[in-house]
Amino acid sequence: MIYEFINMNGYGLYVWSSFIFTLVCFISLYTVIKLQLVKEQKKFKTKYFDLTKDVSETVRKQETYKEILAFTNISKI
């Protein structure tokens, strides 16, 4: 019975290989996006978290800064 499920009337090789290919693509895409996110977060931290008090107040008033902070709180990747 399990052999019939795996074989799928002769189409199992194509079905399972495409399933594995899709799974590998999704995992690699997730990994690449995760690495890019971490890289961008590091760049953001080095640019905005080591500023003087006067400069940091100016940056906090910028709309771009508020948008970035709003999205980082939502994203749990």
Backbone atoms as SQL, in Angstrom:
CREATE TABLE atoms (id INTEGER PRIMARY KEY, chain TEXT, resi INTEGER, resn TEXT, atom TEXT, x REAL, y REAL, z REAL);
INSERT INTO atoms VALUES
  (1, 'A', 1, 'MET', 'N', 0.811, -1.193, 0.000),
  (2, 'A', 1, 'MET', 'CA', 0.000, 0.000, 0.000),
  (3, 'A', 1, 'MET', 'C', 0.860, 1.264, 0.000),
  (4, 'A', 2, 'ILE', 'N', 1.903, 1.283, 0.817),
  (5, 'A', 2, 'ILE', 'CA', 2.780, 2.453, 0.843),
  (6, 'A', 2, 'ILE', 'C', 3.536, 2.565, -0.475),
  (7, 'A', 3, 'TYR', 'N', 3.936, 1.433, -1.020),
  (8, 'A', 3, 'TYR', 'CA', 4.627, 1.455, -2.310),
  (9, 'A', 3, 'TYR', 'C', 3.733, 2.040, -3.393),
  (10, 'A', 4, 'GLU', 'N', 2.444, 1.705, -3.381),
  (11, 'A', 4, 'GLU', 'CA', 1.508, 2.264, -4.362),
  (12, 'A', 4, 'GLU', 'C', 1.380, 3.773, -4.198),
  (13, 'A', 5, 'PHE', 'N', 1.375, 4.231, -2.949),
  (14, 'A', 5, 'PHE', 'CA', 1.292, 5.673, -2.704),
  (15, 'A', 5, 'PHE', 'C', 2.546, 6.391, -3.203),
  (16, 'A', 6, 'ILE', 'N', 3.705, 5.806, -2.943),
  (17, 'A', 6, 'ILE', 'CA', 4.960, 6.423, -3.390),
  (18, 'A', 6, 'ILE', 'C', 5.097, 6.344, -4.902),
  (19, 'A', 7, 'ASN', 'N', 4.699, 5.239, -5.491),
  (20, 'A', 7, 'ASN', 'CA', 4.836, 5.043, -6.933),
  (21, 'A', 7, 'ASN', 'C', 3.827, 5.876, -7.727),
  (22, 'A', 8, 'MET', 'N', 2.607, 6.045, -7.228),
  (23, 'A', 8, 'MET', 'CA', 1.531, 6.827, -7.854),
  (24, 'A', 8, 'MET', 'C', 1.297, 6.421, -9.306),
  (25, 'A', 9, 'ASN', 'N', 1.121, 5.156, -9.525),
  (26, 'A', 9, 'ASN', 'CA', 0.847, 4.601, -10.860),
  (27, 'A', 9, 'ASN', 'C', 1.911, 4.992, -11.889),
  (28, 'A', 10, 'GLY', 'N', 3.151, 5.043, -11.466),
  (29, 'A', 10, 'GLY', 'CA', 4.241, 5.342, -12.387),
  (30, 'A', 10, 'GLY', 'C', 4.619, 6.813, -12.448),
  (31, 'A', 11, 'TYR', 'N', 3.840, 7.694, -11.810),
  (32, 'A', 11, 'TYR', 'CA', 4.126, 9.125, -11.841),
  (33, 'A', 11, 'TYR', 'C', 4.830, 9.613, -10.574),
  (34, 'A', 12, 'GLY', 'N', 5.099, 8.735, -9.671),
  (35, 'A', 12, 'GLY', 'CA', 5.692, 9.099, -8.387),
  (36, 'A', 12, 'GLY', 'C', 7.037, 9.785, -8.510),
  (37, 'A', 13, 'LEU', 'N', 7.859, 9.312, -9.441),
  (38, 'A', 13, 'LEU', 'CA', 9.174, 9.918, -9.623),
  (39, 'A', 13, 'LEU', 'C', 9.048, 11.398, -9.961),
  (40, 'A', 14, 'TYR', 'N', 8.140, 11.742, -10.842),
  (41, 'A', 14, 'TYR', 'CA', 7.958, 13.140, -11.254),
  (42, 'A', 14, 'TYR', 'C', 7.317, 13.968, -10.144),
  (43, 'A', 15, 'VAL', 'N', 6.331, 13.389, -9.481),
  (44, 'A', 15, 'VAL', 'CA', 5.622, 14.116, -8.422),
  (45, 'A', 15, 'VAL', 'C', 6.559, 14.387, -7.249),
  (46, 'A', 16, 'TRP', 'N', 7.257, 13.359, -6.772),
  (47, 'A', 16, 'TRP', 'CA', 8.105, 13.544, -5.607),
  (48, 'A', 16, 'TRP', 'C', 9.330, 14.400, -5.917),
  (49, 'A', 17, 'SER', 'N', 9.874, 14.277, -7.123),
  (50, 'A', 17, 'SER', 'CA', 11.022, 15.128, -7.461),
  (51, 'A', 17, 'SER', 'C', 10.608, 16.592, -7.558),
  (52, 'A', 18, 'SER', 'N', 9.421, 16.867, -8.108),
  (53, 'A', 18, 'SER', 'CA', 8.966, 18.261, -8.161),
  (54, 'A', 18, 'SER', 'C', 8.636, 18.782, -6.766),
  (55, 'A', 19, 'PHE', 'N', 8.102, 17.928, -5.910),
  (56, 'A', 19, 'PHE', 'CA', 7.822, 18.323, -4.536),
  (57, 'A', 19, 'PHE', 'C', 9.112, 18.673, -3.798),
  (58, 'A', 20, 'ILE', 'N', 10.127, 17.834, -3.942),
  (59, 'A', 20, 'ILE', 'CA', 11.412, 18.088, -3.290),
  (60, 'A', 20, 'ILE', 'C', 12.064, 19.342, -3.859),
  (61, 'A', 21, 'PHE', 'N', 12.006, 19.539, -5.169),
  (62, 'A', 21, 'PHE', 'CA', 12.566, 20.731, -5.794),
  (63, 'A', 21, 'PHE', 'C', 11.890, 21.992, -5.255),
  (64, 'A', 22, 'THR', 'N', 10.568, 21.970, -5.149),
  (65, 'A', 22, 'THR', 'CA', 9.836, 23.118, -4.629),
  (66, 'A', 22, 'THR', 'C', 10.205, 23.389, -3.178),
  (67, 'A', 23, 'LEU', 'N', 10.310, 22.353, -2.387),
  (68, 'A', 23, 'LEU', 'CA', 10.679, 22.504, -0.989),
  (69, 'A', 23, 'LEU', 'C', 12.082, 23.102, -0.843),
  (70, 'A', 24, 'VAL', 'N', 13.021, 22.631, -1.648),
  (71, 'A', 24, 'VAL', 'CA', 14.385, 23.166, -1.615),
  (72, 'A', 24, 'VAL', 'C', 14.395, 24.631, -2.029),
  (73, 'A', 25, 'CYS', 'N', 13.608, 24.988, -3.037),
  (74, 'A', 25, 'CYS', 'CA', 13.536, 26.389, -3.474),
  (75, 'A', 25, 'CYS', 'C', 12.958, 27.278, -2.380),
  (76, 'A', 26, 'PHE', 'N', 11.915, 26.838, -1.715),
  (77, 'A', 26, 'PHE', 'CA', 11.320, 27.623, -0.638),
  (78, 'A', 26, 'PHE', 'C', 12.297, 27.812, 0.521),
  (79, 'A', 27, 'ILE', 'N', 12.993, 26.757, 0.877),
  (80, 'A', 27, 'ILE', 'CA', 13.953, 26.857, 1.978),
  (81, 'A', 27, 'ILE', 'C', 15.098, 27.796, 1.625),
  (82, 'A', 28, 'SER', 'N', 15.605, 27.688, 0.405),
  (83, 'A', 28, 'SER', 'CA', 16.705, 28.574, 0.004),
  (84, 'A', 28, 'SER', 'C', 16.230, 30.024, -0.092),
  (85, 'A', 29, 'LEU', 'N', 15.022, 30.248, -0.578),
  (86, 'A', 29, 'LEU', 'CA', 14.487, 31.603, -0.649),
  (87, 'A', 29, 'LEU', 'C', 14.321, 32.195, 0.744),
  (88, 'A', 30, 'TYR', 'N', 13.794, 31.407, 1.671),
  (89, 'A', 30, 'TYR', 'CA', 13.641, 31.861, 3.052),
  (90, 'A', 30, 'TYR', 'C', 14.998, 32.213, 3.655),
  (91, 'A', 31, 'THR', 'N', 15.994, 31.379, 3.416),
  (92, 'A', 31, 'THR', 'CA', 17.328, 31.614, 3.967),
  (93, 'A', 31, 'THR', 'C', 17.940, 32.889, 3.410),
  (94, 'A', 32, 'VAL', 'N', 17.824, 33.098, 2.117),
  (95, 'A', 32, 'VAL', 'CA', 18.378, 34.301, 1.502),
  (96, 'A', 32, 'VAL', 'C', 17.697, 35.551, 2.050),
  (97, 'A', 33, 'ILE', 'N', 16.384, 35.525, 2.146),
  (98, 'A', 33, 'ILE', 'CA', 15.650, 36.678, 2.651),
  (99, 'A', 33, 'ILE', 'C', 16.002, 36.938, 4.116),
  (100, 'A', 34, 'LYS', 'N', 16.134, 35.894, 4.902),
  (101, 'A', 34, 'LYS', 'CA', 16.498, 36.037, 6.314),
  (102, 'A', 34, 'LYS', 'C', 17.877, 36.662, 6.453),
  (103, 'A', 35, 'LEU', 'N', 18.836, 36.220, 5.657),
  (104, 'A', 35, 'LEU', 'CA', 20.189, 36.788, 5.702),
  (105, 'A', 35, 'LEU', 'C', 20.190, 38.252, 5.281),
  (106, 'A', 36, 'GLN', 'N', 19.408, 38.592, 4.263),
  (107, 'A', 36, 'GLN', 'CA', 19.325, 39.982, 3.837),
  (108, 'A', 36, 'GLN', 'C', 18.685, 40.858, 4.910),
  (109, 'A', 37, 'LEU', 'N', 17.676, 40.334, 5.584),
  (110, 'A', 37, 'LEU', 'CA', 17.023, 41.080, 6.655),
  (111, 'A', 37, 'LEU', 'C', 17.998, 41.364, 7.789),
  (112, 'A', 38, 'VAL', 'N', 18.758, 40.369, 8.188),
  (113, 'A', 38, 'VAL', 'CA', 19.730, 40.555, 9.261),
  (114, 'A', 38, 'VAL', 'C', 20.785, 41.574, 8.850),
  (115, 'A', 39, 'LYS', 'N', 21.229, 41.503, 7.611),
  (116, 'A', 39, 'LYS', 'CA', 22.220, 42.448, 7.101),
  (117, 'A', 39, 'LYS', 'C', 21.682, 43.874, 7.128),
  (118, 'A', 40, 'GLU', 'N', 20.447, 44.065, 6.676),
  (119, 'A', 40, 'GLU', 'CA', 19.849, 45.403, 6.670),
  (120, 'A', 40, 'GLU', 'C', 19.598, 45.913, 8.086),
  (121, 'A', 41, 'GLN', 'N', 19.237, 45.028, 9.003),
  (122, 'A', 41, 'GLN', 'CA', 19.049, 45.443, 10.392),
  (123, 'A', 41, 'GLN', 'C', 20.362, 45.895, 11.016),
  (124, 'A', 42, 'LYS', 'N', 21.442, 45.213, 10.702),
  (125, 'A', 42, 'LYS', 'CA', 22.753, 45.624, 11.212),
  (126, 'A', 42, 'LYS', 'C', 23.146, 46.987, 10.659),
  (127, 'A', 43, 'LYS', 'N', 22.910, 47.200, 9.361),
  (128, 'A', 43, 'LYS', 'CA', 23.213, 48.501, 8.765),
  (129, 'A', 43, 'LYS', 'C', 22.382, 49.599, 9.413),
  (130, 'A', 44, 'PHE', 'N', 21.116, 49.308, 9.687),
  (131, 'A', 44, 'PHE', 'CA', 20.237, 50.286, 10.315),
  (132, 'A', 44, 'PHE', 'C', 20.716, 50.622, 11.725),
  (133, 'A', 45, 'LYS', 'N', 21.097, 49.604, 12.467),
  (134, 'A', 45, 'LYS', 'CA', 21.561, 49.835, 13.839),
  (135, 'A', 45, 'LYS', 'C', 22.842, 50.657, 13.866),
  (136, 'A', 46, 'THR', 'N', 23.778, 50.355, 12.980),
  (137, 'A', 46, 'THR', 'CA', 25.031, 51.114, 12.967),
  (138, 'A', 46, 'THR', 'C', 24.803, 52.554, 12.531),
  (139, 'A', 47, 'LYS', 'N', 23.794, 52.769, 11.715),
  (140, 'A', 47, 'LYS', 'CA', 23.551, 54.123, 11.228),
  (141, 'A', 47, 'LYS', 'C', 22.779, 54.970, 12.234),
  (142, 'A', 48, 'TYR', 'N', 21.837, 54.383, 12.958),
  (143, 'A', 48, 'TYR', 'CA', 20.933, 55.190, 13.766),
  (144, 'A', 48, 'TYR', 'C', 21.063, 55.021, 15.275),
  (145, 'A', 49, 'PHE', 'N', 21.694, 53.999, 15.783),
  (146, 'A', 49, 'PHE', 'CA', 21.715, 53.796, 17.227),
  (147, 'A', 49, 'PHE', 'C', 22.978, 54.294, 17.910),
  (148, 'A', 50, 'ASP', 'N', 23.955, 54.746, 17.174),
  (149, 'A', 50, 'ASP', 'CA', 25.179, 55.283, 17.774),
  (150, 'A', 50, 'ASP', 'C', 25.315, 56.778, 17.506),
  (151, 'A', 51, 'LEU', 'N', 24.221, 57.492, 17.565),
  (152, 'A', 51, 'LEU', 'CA', 24.236, 58.920, 17.288),
  (153, 'A', 51, 'LEU', 'C', 24.228, 59.723, 18.588),
  (154, 'A', 52, 'THR', 'N', 24.593, 60.999, 18.465),
  (155, 'A', 52, 'THR', 'CA', 24.503, 61.876, 19.629),
  (156, 'A', 52, 'THR', 'C', 23.039, 62.184, 19.916),
  (157, 'A', 53, 'LYS', 'N', 22.767, 62.768, 21.050),
  (158, 'A', 53, 'LYS', 'CA', 21.390, 63.008, 21.469),
  (159, 'A', 53, 'LYS', 'C', 20.682, 63.983, 20.534),
  (160, 'A', 54, 'ASP', 'N', 21.369, 65.022, 20.093),
  (161, 'A', 54, 'ASP', 'CA', 20.748, 66.014, 19.200),
  (162, 'A', 54, 'ASP', 'C', 20.405, 65.406, 17.845),
  (163, 'A', 55, 'VAL', 'N', 21.324, 64.649, 17.313),
  (164, 'A', 55, 'VAL', 'CA', 21.107, 64.041, 16.006),
  (165, 'A', 55, 'VAL', 'C', 20.029, 62.965, 16.100),
  (166, 'A', 56, 'SER', 'N', 20.020, 62.222, 17.197),
  (167, 'A', 56, 'SER', 'CA', 19.028, 61.162, 17.330),
  (168, 'A', 56, 'SER', 'C', 17.613, 61.730, 17.439),
  (169, 'A', 57, 'GLU', 'N', 17.450, 62.865, 18.061),
  (170, 'A', 57, 'GLU', 'CA', 16.126, 63.499, 18.128),
  (171, 'A', 57, 'GLU', 'C', 15.666, 63.930, 16.739),
  (172, 'A', 58, 'THR', 'N', 16.575, 64.430, 15.937),
  (173, 'A', 58, 'THR', 'CA', 16.239, 64.821, 14.564),
  (174, 'A', 58, 'THR', 'C', 15.840, 63.603, 13.739),
  (175, 'A', 59, 'VAL', 'N', 16.561, 62.518, 13.917),
  (176, 'A', 59, 'VAL', 'CA', 16.272, 61.294, 13.162),
  (177, 'A', 59, 'VAL', 'C', 14.922, 60.711, 13.579),
  (178, 'A', 60, 'ARG', 'N', 14.620, 60.751, 14.863),
  (179, 'A', 60, 'ARG', 'CA', 13.358, 60.185, 15.350),
  (180, 'A', 60, 'ARG', 'C', 12.148, 60.926, 14.788),
  (181, 'A', 61, 'LYS', 'N', 12.326, 62.151, 14.413),
  (182, 'A', 61, 'LYS', 'CA', 11.220, 62.930, 13.848),
  (183, 'A', 61, 'LYS', 'C', 10.989, 62.619, 12.374),
  (184, 'A', 62, 'GLN', 'N', 11.942, 61.966, 11.739),
  (185, 'A', 62, 'GLN', 'CA', 11.801, 61.649, 10.322),
  (186, 'A', 62, 'GLN', 'C', 10.780, 60.540, 10.125),
  (187, 'A', 63, 'GLU', 'N', 10.027, 60.653, 9.048),
  (188, 'A', 63, 'GLU', 'CA', 8.972, 59.673, 8.780),
  (189, 'A', 63, 'GLU', 'C', 9.539, 58.312, 8.399),
  (190, 'A', 64, 'THR', 'N', 10.653, 58.289, 7.712),
  (191, 'A', 64, 'THR', 'CA', 11.259, 57.028, 7.298),
  (192, 'A', 64, 'THR', 'C', 11.645, 56.190, 8.516),
  (193, 'A', 65, 'TYR', 'N', 12.185, 56.832, 9.512),
  (194, 'A', 65, 'TYR', 'CA', 12.579, 56.128, 10.736),
  (195, 'A', 65, 'TYR', 'C', 11.364, 55.498, 11.400),
  (196, 'A', 66, 'LYS', 'N', 10.274, 56.231, 11.462),
  (197, 'A', 66, 'LYS', 'CA', 9.051, 55.711, 12.079),
  (198, 'A', 66, 'LYS', 'C', 8.491, 54.536, 11.289),
  (199, 'A', 67, 'GLU', 'N', 8.562, 54.601, 9.969),
  (200, 'A', 67, 'GLU', 'CA', 8.073, 53.492, 9.146),
  (201, 'A', 67, 'GLU', 'C', 8.912, 52.245, 9.356),
  (202, 'A', 68, 'ILE', 'N', 10.218, 52.406, 9.437),
  (203, 'A', 68, 'ILE', 'CA', 11.103, 51.252, 9.626),
  (204, 'A', 68, 'ILE', 'C', 10.833, 50.612, 10.980),
  (205, 'A', 69, 'LEU', 'N', 10.694, 51.410, 12.005),
  (206, 'A', 69, 'LEU', 'CA', 10.414, 50.855, 13.332),
  (207, 'A', 69, 'LEU', 'C', 9.065, 50.179, 13.382),
  (208, 'A', 70, 'ALA', 'N', 8.090, 50.728, 12.694),
  (209, 'A', 70, 'ALA', 'CA', 6.750, 50.113, 12.686),
  (210, 'A', 70, 'ALA', 'C', 6.783, 48.728, 12.055),
  (211, 'A', 71, 'PHE', 'N', 7.546, 48.565, 10.996),
  (212, 'A', 71, 'PHE', 'CA', 7.600, 47.278, 10.319),
  (213, 'A', 71, 'PHE', 'C', 8.489, 46.274, 11.039),
  (214, 'A', 72, 'THR', 'N', 9.515, 46.718, 11.752),
  (215, 'A', 72, 'THR', 'CA', 10.372, 45.764, 12.451),
  (216, 'A', 72, 'THR', 'C', 9.659, 45.165, 13.650),
  (217, 'A', 73, 'ASN', 'N', 8.710, 45.864, 14.220),
  (218, 'A', 73, 'ASN', 'CA', 7.976, 45.308, 15.343),
  (219, 'A', 73, 'ASN', 'C', 6.996, 44.238, 14.889),
  (220, 'A', 74, 'ILE', 'N', 6.501, 44.341, 13.678),
  (221, 'A', 74, 'ILE', 'CA', 5.540, 43.366, 13.150),
  (222, 'A', 74, 'ILE', 'C', 6.246, 42.118, 12.669),
  (223, 'A', 75, 'SER', 'N', 7.368, 42.292, 12.002),
  (224, 'A', 75, 'SER', 'CA', 8.077, 41.170, 11.395),
  (225, 'A', 75, 'SER', 'C', 8.706, 40.287, 12.462),
  (226, 'A', 76, 'LYS', 'N', 8.396, 38.993, 12.420),
  (227, 'A', 76, 'LYS', 'CA', 8.961, 38.046, 13.372),
  (228, 'A', 76, 'LYS', 'C', 9.846, 37.026, 12.682),
  (229, 'A', 77, 'ILE', 'N', 10.372, 37.349, 11.525),
  (230, 'A', 77, 'ILE', 'CA', 11.216, 36.412, 10.770),
  (231, 'A', 77, 'ILE', 'C', 12.527, 36.222, 11.472);
